Amino acid sequence: MSESEAFPRNREAFPGNREAFPGNREAFPKSIAIAGVYEHPSRFSPDKTEFQIMAECARGALDDAGLHRDDIDGLFGASMSMGMMGIVDLAEYLNLKPDYIDGSNIGGSSFVSHVNHAAAAINAGMCEVALILYGSTAASNSVAIGTGMSGASRDPGAGFNGPYGMTTVGSYAMYAHRHMHLYGTTSEQLAEIAVTMRHHASLNPLAKMRTPITVDDVMSSRVISSPLHLLDCCIISDGGGAIIVTSHERARDLAKAPVRVLGCGEAVVHQEVGQPDMLTIAAKQSGARAMGMAGVSHSDLDLAMIYDSFTITVLATLENLGFCAPGEGGDFVSGGRIGLGGEIPVNPDGGGLSSNHPGMRGIFLVIEAVKQLRGECGERQVGGAQLALAHGTGGSLGDKHSGATLVLGTD
Amino acid sequence: MAERADIDHPLPYASWESRGYWEGAGRGEIVLQRNRATGFVQHKPRGVCMDTLSADDLEYFVAIGRGTVYTFTVTNQNQAAGFAEACPYVLAYVDLEEGPRLMTNIVGCEPDEVHIGMNVVADFVSQERDDDEAFAVPVFRPA
């Protein structure tokens, strides 16, 4: 039996919904494209500020697209420290006077949703060239993203979790325990994800952790929050990135081949009431919408960029996107199926588990997808990639979270 | 091996919407909200029914204080004050018999004895504080 027969990609759950969403041309008649991207090469920048990193990324993406700063009329951005009016401060720092401004922050998925928002704004004629930015010095500031940020809060809304010491890792760990309980998923299967991401990182000159690891290495690393080990957790780095979105008409005259925005979706999930099934995550809603809008099915996709804050995040997202049925994720991520050369290569850059994770990783999902679709990825290139999916998760799967999905394609 | 410390829970603070819950905990009760017209039960407490977005027919009631562990994790690392010294401790979700799911800690047993589906009962940790609030933190222990 071939692998595709073993996992028939759940076509009934996600038939592509071509009739409900007749595709990009109807939703976005102008046709939207990504014209420029830039990933900051640094993984540790103690001598830089967040805004400085963002400015360097803006410069990089403008050069990539062959555009000038004055072409930008839409500004989108979020960061771990940008609070109210942060996007206004960012416009000042970059000496920009955009006509369209979006500083929405739904966690690490924000930048995937920013592409969605930029596409809608460009389609509506509200702006023509949108710049999306992220920057962070999480590593050089020693931010304990996974295990140190819980604790007291005077915000009454946060008060119901605050007394109990929920860490970010702990939230995902509770998701993992539930999955193991219901489906018999094993720590070894989760470890396969970490091993695959590290292999990919070994092929990425920019990746922070490039030395190959084994399932045994993951299993023998210390347990941070059961059942998740140290090597089930993403790294913490500095870094940043930029994306330039514009109309396809404009993009086709620029420096690089346009990458079309074919479908997008976003969603939120919270665990508040009515005993929702924790294992159903935002990706189910946002993924169905994005794939339906694009009119594509799972077998059409050449690669998937999946937010990998933890190994379990990848497994949960693949199931909820419909790459396999609920409970089949453990088998699906094993046997090289999500590696380069496998059925659906996931995170050829090495992901947050091994390449970079400066606090919020959504922007890199889009950047790597675009580079793959342009064929710029050297040793880690997915041969002939024409169609990619990117899914960002913001917040914590075991608590409240957001999800944003994009389907991108070559001309 | 050194005896691990009990969790030093951060103090809860109440808005008028959450006051009923925390004052109830101070009395040793899990207080929930329900819509008396429809029977819809909700948590976290708020000024409107999540189902109707209206304050009409919203009332408080005392839950029986029993539930089952929906999922959990044994936390070995948390640098936050009050928790670092208490590792390993158990973070969990408990499904109450009345429906809502609470985040909580499981106490009164070894961490490796906790399992999904375990029957648990509410217990209440009182705290010293420098204001006049009579709150406590609900936790759960094996039934």
Interface residues (C-beta under 8 A of the other chain):
Chain A: A144 T147 G148 M149 S150 G151 A152 S153 R154 P156 G157 G159 F160 N161 G162 P163 Y164 G165 M166 T167 V169 G170 A173 M174 Y175 H177 R178 H181 R222 V223 I224 S225 S226 P227 L228 Q271 E272 V273 G274 Q275 M278 G398 D399
Chain B: I7 H9 P10 L11 P12 Y13 A14 S15 E17 S18 Y21 W22 V41 Q42 H43 K44 M50 Y70 T71 F72 T73 V74 T75 N76 Q77 N78 Q79 A80 A81 G82 F83 A86 Y89 L91 A92 Y93 D95 G99 P100 R101 L102 M103 T104 N105 I116 V137
